[in-house]
Amino acid sequence: MTPKEKYRQICREAGATGLVLLLLIVLWCVLGFGLSASEVMVLGLPLWALTGTVGIWLLAILLTFILVKFVFKDMALTKPFVKSDKE
């Protein structure tokens, strides 16, 4: 992988991680504060308490798994790039 390709991949990973963070913040507000008027109880807790804490936590784990599986790539960052004669 050339340094330029590595840089593009790093930017792609950072951008995707930022989008996931933004999505989690928006969903946390919707699932936590948006459901606060709901009177539904689950296991003795209000629905907003479960969705705003445990629900977001589980969603963050799922989205992290998706990022690692489909966006992130394993690459050596310390190995120097050696230019071949063909380039």
N, C-alpha and C positions, 0 to 999 in steps of 0.2 A: 504494500500500500504506500503510495507516495505521500509526502507531507501534506500536499494539497487535499488529497482524498481523506487523510486522517482529520484534517481541519474541518472539512465538510461534514464528516461523520460526527465529530465532536459537537459541531453547531446543531446538527440534526437531533442528537441526543439531548442537548441542553434545551432546545426549543420544545421538543416533545415533553420533557420533564416539566417545563414551565407551563405548558398547556394543561397537563394533568394536575398540577398544583392549582391553577386557576379554576379548573373544573371542580376539584375537591372543595375549594373555598366557597364557590357558588352553591354547590349541593349541600354543604354543611349549613349554610344560611337558610336554604329552602327547607331542608329536612329538620333542622333544629328550630329555627325561629318561625318558619312558615307553618309548621304543624303545632305550634304552641296553643292555638285556640281549640285544637282537637281534644275531645274528652275521652278518647280511646285509651284503655289501660292494657298493658301487656306485662304479665308477671308482676303485677302490682306497681309498675312504673308507667308514667305517661308515654305515649307513643313517641313524642318529640324527643324525650330523653334517650330512648333507645336508638332512634334513627340518627340523632345528632351526635351520638358518641360511638356506639358499637357499629351501627350501620356505616358510618363514614370510615371507621377503622377498617372494616372488612372490605369496603370499596377501595380504599387506598392500597390494601394488600393485593387485590385483584388487578388494579391498574398498574401497580409496580411489576407484577408478574407479566402482564401484557407488554409493558415497556421493555423488560429484559428479554422476553422471548422474540419480539418482532422489531424493535427499534435499535437496541444496543447491539454492538458487535464487539467481539473480543479482538483486540489488536495490541500489539506491542508499542508502547509509547517511548520506551527507552532505547530501542534498537535504532541505530542511525540508518538513514536511507542511503543505499548504495546505488549510484546511477550506473546503469549498464551501458555498454557500447552501442546498443541499438537505439538509444534515445538521443 
